Amino acid sequence: MFKNPIVKNILSVLAVAGFGFILLNLTFLFDFLFQSVVIRFIKLFTSDNPPMDWHWFPPVMHIAFVALIGLISWAIFRTKIRVLFKAIYLTVPVAVALTTLGIFFYQWPAVPYLLGFLLIADVLYYFYRTKQPWLYYYSVILIGLVLAIFSLLGGEI
């Protein structure tokens, strides 16, 4: 049954969606832990509350987390693990990038959608030029659509 390509593809689609959702939840918990550790470290040297007292601190933390996810992603995509696992993980950097765009440009509602569309289009074009597996396309499109629908329905992070 698992050797049938249709069954294999359907299970792959379900795995990307299901395990990607789990990974996204773990990623946002990881973001909380990352920021908590950084804030506690900074509080060793100052009595200020960085997120509240320093207006520049929250954007820097978001950028630092995107950079951290980028480094982790770079390492994961250089390994020889199966395409399915990489496609599942791909939900994380795409969601982090799109969420960060939404956070930075929330004051201008159309801008995150435009920049998100351009980012997704660029990633898909890169996949096309480098002949990447279809699961990568699916992963990026799935996360883009889910986050767009989530925000259009009034969801906030």
N, C-alpha and C positions, 0 to 999 in steps of 0.2 A: 504494500500500500504506500509506503513512504518513498518507493522508487518511482512512482507515478509523478511526472513533472507537475501536473496540475495540483495534485494534493500537496506536493512539496512547496509549490509557490503559495498556495493558500495558507499553509501553516507558517511559511516565512512572513507573509503579510501580517498574520495574527500575532506572530512573535514580535515583530518590530513594534506594532501598536501596543501590545500588552506589556512587554518588558521595557519598552521605551517609556511608557507611562510610569512604571515603577522607578526607572532610572531618573526621570525628571523629578519625582518626589524626593529621591535620595539626593539629587543635585541641589535642590533648594534647602534641604537640611544641611548639606555640606557648606553652602553659602552662609547659612546662619552660623555654623561652627567656625568657619573661616573668619567671618567678621567679628565674632565674639573673641576669638583668640587674638586678633590684631588689636581690638579695642582694649582688652585686658593688658596686653603688652604695653600699649601706649600709656595706659593709666599708671603703670609702674613709674613713669617719668613725669607725669603731670596730674594735677587734681582736676583738670578740665574733663568734661564729657564730650569727647571728640564728635560724635554724631550730632549733638545739639549745639555745641559751642563753636565748632569750626565749620563754616558754610561750605568749604571746599572738600571736606572729608567724605561725605557720602558718594559724590561722583568718583572720587579717587578709589574708593572701595569697590565700586561697581566695575571700574576699569581694571583694577587689580584682579578681581575675580574672573573677568573675561580673559585676561592674560593667563591666569592660572589654568582655566579650562582649555585655553588654546595650547598651552604647553603639554597638558595631559593628553589632549586630542592628537597633537603632533606625534607624541610617543606611541599612542595606541594605533594610529593609522600607519606607522612605520613597521609595526609587528606583522607577523605572518598568521594572525588568527583568521578564522573564517570570515567571509564576507558578511554572513548573517549577523555575527556578533558586532562587526564594525558598523553595519547598518543600524543595529539597535542602539549602539553608542552614539551614532551620528545625531540622534534626536537631542542629545545633550548640548553640543556646541551650537546647533541651530537654534534651539530654544533659548539658550543663554544670550546669544547675539540678538535675536529678535526681541526678547524681553528687555534687554539693555537699551535697545533703540527706543522701545516704548517708554521706558523710564526717563530717558534723556529728553525725549521730544513730546511728552504727554501734553504740554501746553498748546501744541499745534496738532490737532487730531489727524489731519491728513498726512502729515510728514512721516510718522512711523509706518503708516501703510505704504507710502511711496518708497521710503528707504528699505523697508522689509521686502517689498516686491523686487526692488533692484538687487538687493542682496541675494534673494532666492534665485532670481534670473541669472545672476553672475555665477552662483554655485552650480546651477543646472547646466549652464553653458560650459563651465569647467569640466563637469562630469562628461558632457557630450564630447568635448575636445580630447579628453584623456580616455574615452571609451570605458567608463566605469560601469559596474553592474547596475541593473535596473533597481535593485533594492535601495541603493543610495538615492536615486531619484525619488522613489516612493517615500523614503524616510523624510527627506527635505520637504516634499510637497505636503505630506501628512502633517508635519509639525507646523508648517506655514499656514495651512488651512485651519487647523485646530486653534492656533493662537489668534488668527484673524477672526474666526467665528466667536471665540471666547471674548475678545475685546469688543467686537461689534454688538454682542449681547449684553454689554455692560460689565463684564468681568474686570476686576482690578487685582493687581498683585500687591 
